[in-house]
Amino acid sequence: MTFDILFLLFIQFVLPVVFSFSLWKGKVHSKLDWLLQATMTGLLILWLFFSSPWDLFSYYLRFLILVFFIAAVFLSWKKVNKLPFKTEFNLSQKISMVIYGLLILVFGYYNVSTFSGFSTNMKAVQLDFPLHDGVYYVGQGGSHVQINYHHAHESQAYAVDIVKLNALGSRATGIYPNELDKYEIFGDELTSPCTGEVVQAENDLADLVPPNADPKNAAGNSVVISCEGVEVLLAHMQEGSVRVQSGDRVEVGEPIGLVGNSGNTSEPHLHIHAEKDGKGVPIEFDGRFLVRNSIVW
């Protein structure tokens, strides 16, 4: 887990800052040289801005990285606007330009993949958002694995994972605390996202201390509601909090339990997805198709 945190820190902060600072202070020989560096750095930061999970450190830091890059572009352009568009390049400069070109292709592809996950051609099921007390952040969501790892699994292809942000834009007090009550969403009330019949309910599984997980009971304490022609699963609920049983009829907005940390989960969050005949179905909340980094309040 420590390695994962350090790697994310490197990707989200070190790389963008180093490349932006290099664009600002580094030596360039022509407008073409500058343009390649600026394009590569811009595509990297754009990809990270939309596809990287920002709830670990702070949701707001993504905007600081973007502002720093924009400032670097402005300040560096003042330095290069009188340079020729193109000059003769030596071997090392040619190699650098080839590397920049390859990185532009890579980050360009990553951006196209990310943006392709912002919508779907399939008809979505309309649900009410089941959380109502704060600012909620989508950690996994969308129709591409770049922004939703669930999309690789047929039944969960359009699943959404939701956490809650504090005033600093983080989902917890600390980076990865062991105490469940330090996670903002833990204990938040869940309401039914639709009107229908409960077809499955689990209530007796223990809430686990992060990063422990229970892969044998993947959904943990959970409720499955048959509505709108699909089955909607709300997973990882708090032990003993589920208020409904199989066979109950629930109305949209009716309290059904609390967010917990049971099942195959690394930390408290709400997992919700809809499926029909074992295949994932897109879901929209109040008309919105939520993707990673979406905010609901």
MONORBEL-V91405 format. One line per field, one symbol per residue. phi: phi as a letter, one per 30 degrees, with the letter a starting at -180 (. if undefined). psi: psi as a letter, one per 30 degrees, with the letter a starting at -180 (. if undefined). Layout:
phi->???
psi->???
//
This chain:
phi->.dddddddddddbdddddddddddcddbcaddedddddddddddddddeccddcddcaeddddddddddddddddddddcdcdddbbdcddddddddddeddddddddddddddddddabdddcdcbdddbbbkccbcdblkcbdebaddddcedcecdbcbbccdddicdadjdbddddddceddiddccddacacdcabbbcdddcdecdbbddbedidabccdahibccccciddeicdcbbejdcbceiddblbdbbcjdbcaeaccbacbbhicdbebbchiccdbeidcbb
psi->eeeeeeeeeeeeeeeeeeeeeeeeflklfleeeeeeeeeeeeeeeeeeeefkkgfedkeffeeeeeeeeeeeeeeeeffffflleklkkleeeeeeeeeeeeeeeefeeeeeeeffgflkfkkkkklkkgkgiakkkjekkagkfegjffffkefgfglkkklkkaffglfljleilfkeffkefkfkkklkflkakkfkkkfgkkkkkkgkliffiefaklkkkjlgglkkkjlhlkkgfkfllkfkkklkfkkfalkbhlaikflklkkklklkhgkkkkkkjhgkjklkgkkk.
//
